Amino acid sequence: MLATSFQVSAVIFDLDGVLVDSRAAVDAAWLEWGSHHGLDPELVLRSFPGMRTRDAIVLLAPETDADAESARIIERELGLVDRVRPIPGARALIERLPAGRWGIATSGTAAIARSRLTFAGLPIPDVFITAEMVRRGKPDPEVYQQAAARLGVAAADCVVFEDAPSGVAAAAAAGCLVVGVLTWAAPGVLATPYAVQDLRAVRATPRARSIRFDLDEAG
């Protein structure tokens, strides 16, 4: 296990797989949808992580009404919110961060993201970028560019915690420092300079104009 330290001005978190463990709810909803459309389960499960629901539907079933199908999946995921849990270490890390110095940038809708944070007992930050707020979803950098702008700092002065390749690509393209969170991805899947198993491996020390992070990197 390697110990790494760095300093940034602000922090941006992806939501699912980083702050909340929604895998049971998401997998169930998507597998039900995929079965209805005769899609290979493995293809479905490896296609949607990190993507907006509508974008994943266009990729997997371009012949369908993407808006209608997206609404069905979102409704189903909302009905499974009781399966959501906080990622280990998430609450303790957030409690160390000053208000206004951290935010969330997710591919999920506002309704789903808010319900998952609330059920997991985690706060909703002032900077909270969701699928409806961007023209292009991850891997486009827009979501992280917008989050950094709302935090009032340059993207290069932010660290992003991400768990999916599309999100890593988005954060890197925005110019952010990226830390991979290996809650489901195997080491090496995420092209990030640093990686941790979960947020228990992350310690934050706020300073006057920066936040120092100490990581116990995953092997």
N, C-alpha and C positions, 0 to 999 in steps of 0.2 A: 504494500500500500504506500503510495507516494503522497507527500504533503505539499500543497501548493498554496501560494498566497498572491493576491492581486487587489488593486483598489479601483473602484469605479464611482461614478456620480449617482447612478440610479440602477434599479433592478426591474427587469420585465420577466414575468413568468408566463409560460404556456399554462393551460389549466389541466386538461385531462392527461394523466400519466405523470404529471409534475407536482401539482398541488392536491389533486383528488384522484383516487383510483376508481374510475368509472368503467373499467374493462368489462365487468360482468354485465352491466346494464347495456353498454354499447354493443358488445358482441351478440347478446341475445336479440336486440332489436334488429341489427343488420342481418343476422343469420335467418331470422324469420322473414325479413324482406327478401333476401336472396333466394330462399327456398320458394317463396311465392313466384319469383320470376325465373326459376329454374337455373340459377347461377351456381357455379362451383363454390362451396363454402370456403375453401382455402383462398381462392381468388378474392372473394369478398373481404375476408379478414385481413389480407395483406394490402388491400387497395385503399381503404378509407382512412387509416390513421393519419392525423395531421391535416386532413382536408375538410373543407366545408361540406356539409351534407349534400347540397345541390351539386357541387363540383364532382363529388364521388359518384353520384347517380348518373350524371352525364357521361362519366367515364365507363361505368359498369353497364348501364342500360340506356344508351342514347336514344332508343326508340320510344321511351316512355315520356310521360309528362313530368319533367323534373321537379316542377314546383309542387304538384300534387303528391308525388312520391316522397319528396322531402318533408312535406307536412305530416305524412303518415309516420315516417320514421321519427320525427321530432316528437310527435304525440306519444309514440310508444316509449321513447327514451324518457320522457317526462313521467310516464307511468311506472318506470323502473328506478326512480331516483332513490328508493330505499336500499338499493344495492350499492350505492356510492359510499366510499370511505375516504377519509383524509390520507394522503401519502405520509408515511412515517417521517416525522421531523418538520412537516409543513407548518403546523401551528406555531411551534417554538421558533422557527426561523422568521416567520412573518412578524411575530411579536417583537423581534429585535430590530425591525426596520422602521425608520421614521416615516410618519405619514407624509404623503406627497413625494416620496422618493422611490416608490415601487408601484408597479401596475401589472395588469394581466392583459395578454393579447391572445385570444383564442379563436379557433375556427368554428367554435360552437355558436349557436344563437344566444341572444341575451336571456331568453326564457330558460333554456337548458343550463347555461352557465350559472345564472343566479340561483336556480334551484339546487344545483349540485354544491355550490359553495355554502348555501344556507344549510342544507342537510348535513354536510360535513363539518359544520360549525366553524367555518372560516369567514373572515370579513370580506366585504366587497370594496375594493379600493376606488378612489376617485377616478383614476385612469383605468378604464375597463373597456377594451376594444373587442368587439364581437363581430360575428360574420356579417351582420347587416350594415356595419359601419365602413366596410371597404368595398372597392369595386372589384378587386382581384384577390382571391384567397392565396394562402400559402401553396406553393413555394415562392410566390411573389413577395417582395419585401415590404409591401405597403403597410401591412398590419403592424410591423415593428417600427417602421418609420413614423407612423402615426402615433404609436405609443410613446416613442422617445420625444416627439414634438410636444405632446401633451404633458410630459414630465418636465419639459423645459430644458432639455439637454440634447447634445448631439448623440446620434446613434452610437458613435464610436466610444462614447463615455458610459455606455450601458452594458450590463451583462444580462444575457438571456439564458434562462434554464428551459431546455427543450428535450422532448423524448422521441420525436418522430423525424425521419429524414426530411420530409417536406418543410417542417418547421425550422430545422437546422439550416436548410438551404435559404429560407426566407430571412432568418436572423443574420446569417453570414452575408447575404447580399445587401442587407441594410447597413452593414458595417459594424455590427455589434460583436462583442466577445461572446462566445457561446459555450455553455457547459452542458454536456449531454447527461440526461438522467436515465439510467438504465433500468427502469421499472419493468420494461418488457423487452427492450432490444438487447441483443447480445453485444458484448464488447467488440468494437470494430465496425458495427453497423452504422453508428452515427459518426460522421466526419467532423469531430469537434476536437479542439486542442486539449480539453479537459473532460473528464466524465466521472460521475459519482453514482453509487448504487441507488441512493435515495437522499432525501434532504437531511437525514440525520448526519450525513457526512459533510454538511455545510455549516460554517459558523460565520456570523456577521458581526462586525464591530463598527457601529456608526461613528463618524468623526464630523468635524465642523462642516467640511465641504465634500466629503467622500465617505464611502463605506468600504472597509477592508473585509475581504472574504478569505477564509482559510478553508481549504478543501482536503478531505482525505479521499484521494482519487481511487476509483475502482481499478483493479488489476486487469 
